Amino acid sequence: MSDLRDLYQEVILDHNRRPRNFGPLAGANHSAAGFNPLCGDQLTLHLKVVDGVIEDVRFEGAGCAISTASASLMTEALKGKSEEEAQALFEGVHALLTTGHGTDSAVPLGKLEVLSGVREFPVRVKCATLAWHTLQAALHDENRPVSTE
């Protein structure tokens, strides 16, 4: 189990050091901002959704290692997914972080499973879920910033 935990930590550190899909997104048609006052994490998520499919997704902002890694991992997982699949991923990750078990959804979590270790640190769960709650706001065109409080 220690080897698996070390691997998970390395993946999170790698995504923090070299976040994927970081920066503005030309042609975005959905966006939302999120803020975690506890940690100071701030991010803006940009989506390009065409015919119900997330063609592209990027994020901007600054945050702790877990927040940045979660956003980076999320953007990788979302590309090419339908809005329904994105919702299933949200539910699976949320369940993983809050109960320790993913959902039985048709969309496997895959690489997102590395976030499971965050559950051991309850105060950091908000860091890991910030990007995911911001995704919900972006998909539903909510205009007010998402807060983890």
Secondary structure, 3 states (H helix, E strand, C coil): CHHHHHHHHHHHHHHHHCCCCECCCCCCCEEEEEEECCCCEEEEEEEEEECCEEEEEEEEEECCHHHHHHHHHHHHHHCCCEHHHHHHHHHHHHHHHHHCCCCCCCCCCHHHHHHHHHHHCHHHHHHHHHHHHHHHHHHCCCCCCEECC
